[in-house]
Amino acid sequence: MKRREFITLPAASLGGLLVYTLAREPIRLEAQQGEVRVPLRFFTAAEARVVAAACDRIFPTDESGPGAKEAGVVIYIDRQLAGPYGRDKYRYTKGPWVKSGPEHGYQDKANPREVYREGIEKLGNFADLPAAQQDERLKSIDSTTFFQLLRAHTIEGMFCDPMHGGNADMIGWQLIGYPGPVMSYREGIGKHQGVAYKRKPASLSQVAGRPVKGWEDEPG
């Protein structure tokens, strides 16, 4: 049986409710060090550290608000790669594998797991570099499939429904003012005349009133 690995994240950067929301399963809080150990499903701890650092440069925390670190984007990516998407369960994977136009989508042989493993290896000691050097290294691979996936997944992890592992505490939705998958605004009609309507975000589980699982939790 594979030994389970964890990524250690600063508790101070996660905030109160994020300790639960980020992991989606029981975790252990190391109060002495002020750290949270989040169990990984696909990445090794070293790989997760590299991906977390890269996501943080793609969507950094700045004066406008929180970024990939606070949203738990690395956990979103880890969950997706561990599930059916990561192993290309629903993509046609037979040859020929040819370079084609963007309108045809991805046509190569490697699945997302393989693309990430190769890309992480090329990034090397990325997590230990200063920010300026990290940016240069990302620029050097910005035309690769790996970077394109990483950028897309970073954005997805920032703004997905929290059930998928990212957007912890719905901070991505709070950042852009998105209320979540609200089915109706009937109760708000006539109550906000002349006042900007800023509804508190609600996840799909909250809207539905029951637990909801993402496809990354699909068995098999």
C-alpha positions in Angstrom: 0.0 0.0 0.0 1.3 3.4 -0.9 2.4 5.6 2.0 0.3 8.6 2.3 2.0 12.0 1.8 1.0 15.4 3.1 1.7 19.0 2.1 2.4 21.3 5.1 0.8 24.7 4.8 1.1 27.7 7.2 -2.0 27.8 9.3 -1.7 31.6 9.6 -2.1 32.0 5.8 -5.2 29.7 5.7 -7.5 31.3 8.3 -10.0 29.7 10.7 -12.5 27.9 8.5 -10.0 27.0 5.8 -8.5 24.3 7.9 -11.6 22.2 7.3 -12.6 23.5 3.9 -9.2 23.1 2.3 -8.7 19.4 3.0 -12.3 18.0 2.8 -11.2 15.3 5.3 -9.7 15.1 8.8 -6.4 16.7 9.2 -4.0 17.3 12.1 -3.2 20.9 13.2 0.4 21.3 14.5 -0.3 24.1 17.0 3.4 24.4 18.0 4.6 25.2 14.5 1.4 26.9 13.4 1.1 24.5 10.4 -1.6 22.4 8.9 -0.8 19.0 7.3 -3.1 18.3 4.4 -3.3 14.7 3.0 -2.4 14.4 -0.7 -4.0 12.0 -3.2 -1.7 12.3 -6.1 1.4 14.5 -5.6 4.3 13.7 -3.4 5.0 16.4 -0.8 7.9 17.7 -2.9 5.8 17.9 -6.0 3.0 19.7 -4.2 5.4 22.2 -2.9 6.6 23.0 -6.4 3.1 23.3 -7.8 1.9 25.4 -4.9 4.8 27.8 -5.5 4.1 28.0 -9.2 0.4 28.6 -8.7 1.3 31.4 -6.2 3.2 33.2 -9.0 0.5 32.7 -11.5 -2.2 34.1 -9.2 -0.3 35.8 -6.4 -1.7 37.4 -3.2 -1.5 41.2 -3.6 -3.2 44.4 -2.6 -6.3 43.5 -4.5 -6.9 40.4 -2.5 -6.0 36.7 -1.8 -4.4 34.4 -4.3 -3.8 30.7 -5.0 -2.1 30.0 -1.7 -5.1 31.1 0.3 -7.6 29.4 -2.0 -5.9 26.1 -1.7 -5.4 25.8 -5.5 -2.7 23.0 -5.1 -5.3 20.9 -3.3 -7.7 21.4 -6.2 -5.1 20.3 -8.7 -4.1 17.3 -6.5 -7.7 16.1 -6.4 -8.3 16.5 -10.1 -5.1 14.6 -11.1 -6.0 11.8 -8.6 -9.5 11.4 -10.2 -10.8 10.3 -13.6 -9.6 13.5 -15.3 -6.0 12.9 -14.3 -5.9 9.5 -15.9 -7.9 10.6 -19.0 -10.8 8.3 -18.3 -13.1 10.2 -20.6 -10.7 11.3 -23.4 -10.1 9.3 -26.5 -6.5 8.3 -26.1 -5.8 6.1 -29.2 -3.4 7.2 -31.9 -2.4 8.9 -34.1 -1.1 11.7 -31.8 -0.5 14.7 -33.9 0.0 18.5 -33.5 -3.2 20.2 -34.5 -5.0 23.5 -34.4 -6.2 25.0 -31.0 -9.8 24.4 -32.1 -9.2 20.6 -32.0 -8.0 20.7 -28.4 -5.3 18.6 -26.9 -4.1 15.8 -29.2 -1.0 14.4 -27.6 -0.5 11.0 -25.9 0.3 12.0 -22.3 -2.5 12.2 -19.8 -2.6 15.1 -17.3 -0.8 13.1 -14.6 2.1 12.5 -17.0 2.2 16.1 -18.2 2.4 17.3 -14.6 5.1 14.8 -13.6 7.3 15.8 -16.6 6.7 19.5 -16.0 7.4 19.4 -12.3 10.7 17.7 -13.0 11.7 20.4 -15.5 10.9 23.1 -12.9 13.5 21.6 -10.6 14.2 23.6 -7.4 11.5 26.1 -8.3 10.1 26.4 -4.8 13.4 27.5 -3.4 14.0 30.3 -5.9 13.3 34.0 -5.3 10.1 35.3 -6.9 11.9 37.0 -9.8 13.7 33.8 -10.8 10.5 31.9 -10.4 8.8 34.2 -12.9 11.6 33.8 -15.4 11.5 30.1 -15.2 7.7 30.1 -15.8 8.2 32.4 -18.8 10.7 30.0 -20.2 8.0 27.2 -20.4 4.9 29.4 -21.1 4.4 27.7 -24.5 4.3 24.2 -23.1 1.3 22.0 -22.5 2.3 21.8 -18.8 2.2 25.5 -18.3 -1.1 25.9 -20.2 -2.6 23.2 -17.9 -1.1 24.7 -14.8 -2.4 28.2 -15.6 -5.9 26.9 -16.4 -6.0 24.7 -13.3 -4.9 27.7 -11.1 -7.8 29.7 -12.4 -10.2 26.8 -11.9 -8.9 26.2 -8.4 -9.4 29.9 -7.5 -13.0 30.0 -8.7 -14.4 26.4 -8.6 -17.1 25.3 -6.2 -15.3 24.5 -2.9 -16.4 20.8 -3.1 -13.6 20.3 -5.7 -10.9 21.3 -3.2 -10.1 24.8 -4.2 -11.7 28.2 -3.6 -11.4 27.6 0.1 -14.0 29.4 2.2 -15.2 30.7 -1.2 -12.5 33.4 -1.1 -12.3 33.4 -4.9 -16.0 34.1 -5.2 -15.8 36.8 -2.5 -12.9 38.4 -4.5 -15.1 38.8 -7.7 -18.5 39.1 -6.0 -19.9 35.9 -7.4 -22.8 34.6 -5.2 -22.4 30.9 -6.2 -24.9 28.6 -8.0 -28.0 30.5 -6.7 -31.1 29.0 -8.3 -33.4 32.1 -7.7 -33.2 35.7 -6.5 -37.0 35.8 -5.7 -36.4 36.6 -2.0 -34.4 39.7 -2.9 -36.9 41.3 -5.2 -37.9 44.8 -4.0 -35.5 44.8 -1.0 -32.5 46.6 -2.5 -33.8 49.5 -4.3 -31.0 51.9 -5.2 -28.4 49.8 -3.2 -25.8 47.5 -4.6 -26.8 43.9 -4.0 -23.9 42.0 -2.5 -25.0 38.5 -1.6 -22.8 36.3 0.5 -21.5 33.4 -1.6 -23.1 30.0 -1.1 -21.6 26.7 -2.4 -23.6 24.1 -4.2 -23.9 22.0 -1.0 -25.3 25.0 0.8 -27.7 25.8 -1.9 -28.8 22.1 -2.2 -28.9 21.6 1.5 -27.0 18.3 1.3 -23.5 17.1 0.8 -22.4 17.1 -2.9 -19.4 15.3 -4.3 -17.3 16.3 -7.3 -16.4 13.9 -10.1 -12.8 13.6 -8.7 -14.4 11.5 -5.9 -15.9 9.1 -8.4 -14.8 5.5 -7.6 -12.9 3.4 -10.0 
